[in-house]
Amino acid sequence: MTNRSGKVYLVGAGPGDPGLMTVKGKTLLECADVVVYDALISPPILAMINPAAEQINAGKRRGRHSLIQAEITALLIEKVQSHAIVVRLKGGDPFMFGRGGEEMEDLIQAGVPVEVVPGITSGIAAPAYADIPLTHRAYSSSVTFVTGHESVGKYRPAINWQAIAQGSETIVIYMGIHNLAHIIDQLCAAGLTAATPIALVRWGTRPEQETLIGTLETILEQVATSGFDAPAIAVIGNVVNWQKTLANR
Ligand SMILES: C[S@@+](CC[C@H](N)C(=O)[O-])C[C@H]1O[C@@H](n2cnc3c(N)ncnc32)[C@H](O)[C@@H]1O
């Protein structure tokens, strides 16, 4: 690329609570020239953006794509040619199921200087705000982060749910709500009992947070009767029971 003048920062916005935005990320928002942001970014985080900056909503929601990935990358490449600080603001952490790796690769290939600024991922923060520790010396010594909505076939084989069920005491699932019945079937076939605890945390860390606690046997019915919906993190394992010990505090 020729005549470039700036740099693209892939910034993690964290899971919603503005207090969980990193100092580095906030400073970049305050002095950005252009900010290209995703759909799940909470309003208090957007309020941190330099009022003089150009703000572009590249929001992608299930079944409703504002900009496709190639268009976002092309936009970043265009903007960085005439602006010093271009922020690509992504929910949670850019490298946790956020396509940050793909965007960074495309920018590097285009000769664009790029830096990643990690954010607090929803897979850690949402359970924490629901009083669920992902590890605990009495309940779990291992944790797996996995997507419930994978791109299978073109790049890699399907998720090995059997290995995850047998090898990890806590399972944290992103984007799993719409595929929950299939995931539960796979985990039970791999040996998890129907009584295994599960928590679903929607809009974790935001004022509107909702949490459903159940078991692999009960949770689908609970989702159906409560109308619970995405975006949510699912946590499976005995650590979910620890939350009950705090219920009366
Ligand atoms: C495309 S992934 C992006 C994950 C993001 N990069 C991160 O680190 O949190 C979107 C999924 O993250 C989860 N998610 C993001 N924000 C959330 C929140 N505030 N509460 C619960 N789950 C959230 C949901 O599972 C959602 O479907």
The ligand as a MOL file (V3000), in Angstrom:
LIG
                    3D

  0  0  0     0  0            999 V3000
M  V30 BEGIN CTAB
M  V30 COUNTS 27 29 0 0 0
M  V30 BEGIN ATOM
M  V30 1 C -18.8870 -13.2970 17.9240 0
M  V30 2 S -18.7330 -13.7370 19.6050 0 CHG=1
M  V30 3 C -17.6780 -12.4700 20.1470 0
M  V30 4 C -17.0170 -12.7520 21.4590 0
M  V30 5 C -16.1400 -11.6070 21.9380 0
M  V30 6 N -15.0010 -11.4390 21.0560 0
M  V30 7 C -15.6580 -11.7950 23.3560 0
M  V30 8 O -14.4650 -11.9360 23.5870 0
M  V30 9 O -16.5020 -11.7620 24.2580 0 CHG=-1
M  V30 10 C -20.3110 -13.2450 20.2030 0
M  V30 11 C -20.7450 -14.0840 21.3830 0
M  V30 12 O -20.0640 -13.6640 22.5540 0
M  V30 13 C -20.9110 -13.8190 23.6610 0
M  V30 14 N -21.1320 -12.4980 24.2690 0
M  V30 15 C -20.6340 -11.3320 23.8590 0
M  V30 16 N -20.9700 -10.3380 24.6990 0
M  V30 17 C -21.7030 -10.9160 25.6810 0
M  V30 18 C -22.3250 -10.4350 26.8750 0
M  V30 19 N -22.2620 -9.1570 27.2320 0
M  V30 20 N -22.9610 -11.3360 27.6510 0
M  V30 21 C -23.0220 -12.6310 27.3250 0
M  V30 22 N -22.4580 -13.1360 26.2220 0
M  V30 23 C -21.7990 -12.2960 25.4180 0
M  V30 24 C -22.2100 -14.4480 23.1730 0
M  V30 25 O -22.0560 -15.8530 23.2570 0
M  V30 26 C -22.2110 -13.9870 21.7340 0
M  V30 27 O -23.0030 -14.8350 20.9270 0
M  V30 END ATOM
M  V30 BEGIN BOND
M  V30 1 1 1 2
M  V30 2 1 2 3
M  V30 3 1 2 10
M  V30 4 1 3 4
M  V30 5 1 4 5
M  V30 6 1 5 6
M  V30 7 1 5 7
M  V30 8 2 7 8
M  V30 9 1 7 9
M  V30 10 1 10 11
M  V30 11 1 11 12
M  V30 12 1 11 26
M  V30 13 1 12 13
M  V30 14 1 13 14
M  V30 15 1 13 24
M  V30 16 1 14 15
M  V30 17 1 14 23
M  V30 18 2 15 16
M  V30 19 1 16 17
M  V30 20 1 17 18
M  V30 21 2 17 23
M  V30 22 1 18 19
M  V30 23 2 18 20
M  V30 24 1 20 21
M  V30 25 2 21 22
M  V30 26 1 22 23
M  V30 27 1 24 25
M  V30 28 1 24 26
M  V30 29 1 26 27
M  V30 END BOND
M  V30 END CTAB
M  END
